[in-house]
Amino acid sequence: MRIEKDFLGTKEIADQALYGIHALRARENFPGHSTFNKNWYKAMGLVKHACYLTYEKYINAVTKKYGKQAPVQKIEQEKITALQHAALKIASGDFFEQFIVPAIQGGAGTSINMNINEIITNLALNDLKRKPGEYEFIDPIEHANIFQSTNDTVPTALKVAIMKLLEALEETVNNSRNQVETLEKKYRDALRTGYTQLQQAVPTSYGKMFSAYNDALSRDWWRISKCAERIKVVNLGGSAIGSGITVPTYFIMEVVPTLQKLTGLPITRGENMMDATSNLDSFVEIHATLKSLAVNLEKIASDLRLLAADISTHSEFTIPERQAGSSIMPGKVNPVISEFIISSAHKVYANDQIVSTLAGQGHLELNAYIPQIGDAILESLEILINANRSMAAHLINGISINTKEAAAKLYNSPSICTALIPYIGYHKAGDLAKHMHQHKTSIFEANEKLRVLEPKKLEQITQASNLLKLGYKPSDL
């Protein structure tokens, strides 16, 4: 065991542990095992690497101007290089098991920053043939945290992690949309009964139903594509409250462009970094977009489950059978993918409440709850990515529709009489609908009995091309 100290006292740390006293205190203070998001961890590595690269450029610039008399405290090149290498290992997701701070925590992210600093420091020490904990050589605060603050590195890394997941989410939503569009084209003229309030209403088609889903997902795709614009402003270099205190102007000007090059993301430094530090409304805004997607996914999944249900009669609409549904009822198959998507959506709704209420809990120059806000947003992103993947692969892909049976059901549904109103009026159409309902007959059989329309005219009216066109013209009558 090694002994580490801070101004509160000392702690024993396992000899080979890469975390240190700050992380261990956090682990003791915040009991539980809520796992910190690994994407955020990796993004912290990228942010740290950008800081070390910028520090190196700053020292070179100052040395070039002032020579050996440069008025700065230099960190030896071998140490900076070792810190850079260590930060890249974090960015690759290595040594994540050494990050022991839980997702739910206090302290505005200080524990996040210090756990990362300790891992980077001890990795750098290992590279230089030193033992973990030899902080007199490389220190987690003096060196690993050079020109940084928790309050600019942690939220900047969060935005990097979010933007990377947004790219993945955008791709999965577009894939779902493409799958739905394929069904829209395949079943463009496949007639079905449309429903309002779960009651048979008017003739429509499966193509039109899928077109509505396609448009909804297209809006989601468009909104998600704009989210990066909403959170691209970062406060890196702003230090504790965005004022840049203790940070060289050169570093403030250069560190964000350096991070932008490293990530390939459209990151930009905030003109008012105090605003970027204290106000988190941009996170609320983008999570609202995620909630909108969750709403549409729930609606689609719920509809498809309902259409495939056998609660009254066997449906012409079937969804893929994914797993056995019961430990006691033989042959039962449940709509588990729809249920997974609906459950996922409601978790996103819960996260939206967390993001909104805690974003409003910021006080003066800082919001202390960014760890929980960030965890909720990243979780929602991962949930929605997985929900889209599952929906595309296991629900939409494999939908089967018996179009003949669907059309037959429509012609036997009183709802088809709605299409006759422009030709015979509401009351006569109602007589046909009543006869169909009472005698369980088709529209054609009911008309043959009541003789409301010429049979050929009725056949013309009830063709798919007429039932599915937008409105009617006087010449149609």
N, C-alpha and C positions, 0 to 999 in steps of 0.2 A: 504493500500500500504506500501511496505517497500522500503528503500533507499539502493541501492548498489553503490559502487564506484570502480573505477579503476584509473590509473594515468592520464586519460583524463578528469575525472570529475565524476558526479553522474547520476543515473537514477532511476526512480520509477519503481518498479516491483510489480506485483500483489502478495498479501501476500502468497497465496498457490501455486504460480507458482514454478515449479521445475527447470526451466531455470533461468539464471541470466543475469547480465549486458553484459557479453561477447556475449552471444547468441542474446540478444536483439539488440545490436549494429550491429551485422551481419545481422539480419533481416531487420534493417533499411537501411543498406548499400547496400544490395543485394535485390532489390525489385523483386517481382514475386513469383510465387507459384510452381515452379518446385520441386517436392517432392523428398527429399533425400531417397535413397534406403534403405528399412527396413532391408534387409539382411546385409548391411554394418553396420547399427546401431547395430544389434544383435552381429555381429562379434566384434565390438568395446567393447561390454560388456564382451565377452570372453577374449579379450586381456587385458582389465583392471583387470579382475579377476585373470588372470595369473600373472600380475604384483603385485597384492596385496598378493597373495599366496607366491610369490618369496620374496617379501619384508619381510613377516613374517618369512620365513625360514632364510633369511639373518640376521635379528635381533636375532633370536634364536642362530644362529651359532656364531655371534659376542659376544653375552652375555655369551655363554658357554666358549668361549676362554678367554675373558677379564673380565668377571664378571660384577659387578656394575660399574666398571670404563670403560666400553666399550666406545670407542671414536666415538659414533654415537648419532645423535638426534633421540630419539625413539618416535614413535607414539603409544599411548596407545593401548593395545590389543583390548579393546572394540570398539575403533574407526576403527581399521583395520578390525575387524570382521564385523562391520556395513558396511564398504566399500565393503567387499567381497560379502555380501548379496545383496547390491544394484547393484553391477556389474552383478550378476546372474539374477537379474530382467531385466536388459537391454538385457542380452543375450537371455532371453525368449521373448523379443519383447515388454515387458510391458512399459507403459508410453511413447510410441512413439509420442503421441500427444504433448509431452513437448519438442520434438526436433524441433525447429522452424527455423533452418538454411536451406535455399533452396539448391537444388542440384547444381545450377549454382552459383558460388561464387568466390571470390578472397581469397588470403591468404594461399595457400598451404595446406589447411585443418585445420588451427588453430581454425577456428570457429567450425568445427566438433568436434575436441578434447575438446574444452572448453565447448560446449553445453553438451557433454557427462559428462565431469567432474562436471558441475553444477548439472545435474540431479542426478548423483551418490551421490554427496555431500549432496544434500537436502533430498534424500531418506535415507541416513545414519543418517542425523540429525533427521528425523522423527522417525526412529527406536530407537533412543536414547532419545526420548521424547523432542526433541528440535524443534525450529521453522525453516522453510526454511530461509536461509539468515544469520543464526548465524555462520558466517564463522570464528569467533574467536575461535570456538570450533572445527569445521572441515572445512578446507579451500579447495576450488577447485584446487588450484595450489600447495600449500605446502603439502597437504595430498592426494587428489584424483589423482594428477599428479606425485606422488613420483617416482623418478628415470625414468621419462618418458619424451618424447618430442612428439609434433605433428608429427614430421618427421619420427619417428619410429613406433608409435602406429597406425597412420592412414593407411599407406601403408601395414603394417602387417595385420591389420583387413581387408583391401581390399582383400588381397590374401586369407585369410581365407574364406571370403564370396564367392569369385570366385571359390575356390576349392569345396565348398559345392554345388554350383550351377552346377559346372562341373559334379559332381556325378549324379545329377538329369538329366542333359542333356544327359549324356552317356546312362542312362537308357531309356530315351525317344527315342533316335536315334536307340538303339538296338531293341526297340519295333517296331518302324517303319520298320526297316530292316526285322524283323521276319514276319511282315504282308506282306511285299513285297515278301519274300521268299515263303510264302504260296501260293500267286498268281502265282509265277514262277512255282511251282510244279503242281498246278492245271491246268495251261494252257500251260504246257510244249510243247505239240504238236499241239496247236491251231494255225492253219495257219492264216497269215495276210499279207497284203502288206506292205513292208518296204518303207520308204520315205526318199529322200534326197532333200533338198531345197524345201520342201513342194510339191514335185512331186513324183508320183509313181515310185519306183525304182526297187526293187528286192523282191522275196519271203522271208518271215521270219516267225516268230511266236510270239505270245504274251508272251510265256515263255521266249524267248530270250530277249524281251524288258524288262520284269521284272527282268531278270537276270542282265542286265546292271544297273538297278536301285539298285539292291541288292548289287552289287559290289561297286557302288559309296557310298552307305550308310555304307557299311562295312569299307571302307577307312575312312569315317568320324568318325565312331565309334572308329577306331584304333587311329586316330590322336587325338581325344578328350581324349582318355584314357592316352595319353602321356603328356597332357597339365599340369597336376599337377607337373610333373617332371620339367617343364619349369619355374614354379613360386614358387617352394617350398622354395627357399632361401629367408629368411626374415632378416630385419635389426633391429629387436626388441632388445633393449639394446644399440643400437648405438647412441642414443640421437640425437642431432641436425643435424649432418652431417655424422654420422656413425663412429665417432672417439671414442665414449664412454665417452666423457667429461661429468663430474658431476655424473657419474654412477659407483657404486662399481663393481669391477671385478667379485665378486661372483654373483651379480645380472645378469651381462652380460652372464655369463656362464650357469646360471640356468633358466632364464626366458623363453627361447625358448623351452627347454625340457619340462618345466611345461605346456606351451601352447600346445605342441604336445600331451601330455597326456590328456589334457582337451578336445581337438578337435578330437583326433583320426586321425589327418591328418599328412601326411609325411613332416612336416615342419622342416626346418633345419636352423641354424644360418649361415649367410654368412661369409665366411673366410675374405672377404674384404667388410666390411659393408658400406664403403664409396661408393663403386661401387653399392651395393644394394640400397643405398639411392638416388644416383644421376642419375643412368641410368635405364630407364624404357623400354628398348628394349624387355624384356621378355613379357610385356603386349602387345606390338605390335605383337610379334610372336604368342601368343595364340589367339589374335583377328583375325589374318590371318587364323587360323584354323576355327574359327567361320564363317568367310567370306566364306571359302571353303564349309562349310556345307550349308550356305545360298544359294550359287550358285547351289548346287545339289538339294536342296529343290525347288528352283525356276524352274529348268529344269524339274523336275518330275511333279510338279504341272501344269506347262505350257503345258507339253505333254498330261497329262490326260485331261486337259480342251480342248485342241485342238482335241483330239480323240473323245471326246463326243460332239463336236460342231455340229450344224445342218446347217452350213452355205451353204453347197451344197446339201447334201443328208442326210437322217436320218442314223445315225451311228449304227453299231452293238455294239458299246462300250458305256456303260452308267455309269455315276457316280451318287452317291446318291443325291437326291433332298432334300435340307436342309431348304429352306425357300422361301416364295413367292417373286418373283423377281421384281414386278412392282406395282406402285400405279395406273397405268392407263391401262396396258396391261393384260387382264385376262389370267390366266393360265401360265404366263411366270415364268420360274424358272432359275435363274442365277447360274453360277459356283462360288459361293461365297467363298467356302473353298480354291479353287485354287487362287482366287484373294487375299484372306487374306494371304496366304503363300507367294505369290509374293510380296505383299506390305510389309510383314515382312522382306523378304530378302533385299529389297531396303533400309529399315531402318537400317539394319545391315551394308550395304555398306556405308551408310552415317556415321554411327558410326565408321567404320574403318578409314575413313578419319580423323575424330576427334582424334582418338587414335594415329594415325601415326603422324599427324602434331603437336599435342601438346606434344607428347613424345619427339619430336625433339626440343621443346622449353625449355627444361631444361637448366639451366644456372649454370655453375660451380658445386657447391656441392648439388644443390637441383632443383627439378622440381616443380614449383609453381602451375602447372595445374593438379595435381593428382586428385582433386575432380571431374573435368570434365572428365578426362580419366577414372577414376573408374566408374563414373555414366554411361558412354557410354558402357563400357564392361559389367557391370551388366545388363544394359538394353538389350543388345544384347543376353546375356545368357537367360534372361527371355523370350524374344521374340522367340528365337529358341526352347526353351522348349515348349512353347505354340503352336508354329507352328507344331512341331512334334506331339504333342498330338492331335491337330485338324486333321492333315493329317491322322494319324493312325485311329482315331475314326470316322471321318466324311467324309473321301475321299477314302482312300484305302479300308477300311472296308465297303463294300457295292458296290464295282465295279462289274458290271455284263457284261458279254460278250456273244453274240450270236455267238458261234463258227461256226455253219453251215453257217450263213450269211457271216461271215468273210471269210471263205474258198471259198464260192461262189463268193464273190467280187474279191478274188485273181485270181480265174480261169477265171474271166472275165476282168482282168486287163492285158494290154499289158506288164506290168512289169514281168509277169511270164515267158515271152520268154527269159529273161536273163539266166534262168536255162538251156535252150536248146543249148546255144552256144558251149559247149564242144562236142555236138553230131552232130550239123548241121552247125555250124559256125555263125558268126555275121550277115552276109547278109541275109541268109535264115531265121534266127530268126527275123531279122528286117522285112522281108516280112510278116511273121505271125503277128507280132506286128502291122504293118500298117493295115493289113486286119481286125484285131480285133478292132482297133480304128475306122476305117471307117464304119464298118458294125455292130459295137456294139455286137460282138459275143464272145463266150468263146474260150479258146485255143483249145478245142476239136472240136468245130464247124469250126474254122478257119483251123485247120489241115485237117479236113475231106474235105474241099473245095480245099485246096492247095496241099494236099497229100505230105507233107514234111517228115513225120515220120509214121511208122507203128502205128496204134492206140494203140496196146498193149504196145509198147515201150514208147509211150507218157504217158500212164497211169502209167507205172512203174516210169518214170522220175519224174512225178508230185506227187508221193506219199509223204506224210509228212516226212517219214523216209529218203527219198533221198533229198528232198528240204532243210532239216534242218541239214544234216550232214556237218561236217567241210571239205570242199574241196571234191575232187574225186580222184579215182585211175584209171589207164589205163584199169583195168579189168571191170570197170563200163561201159566203152564205147562199 
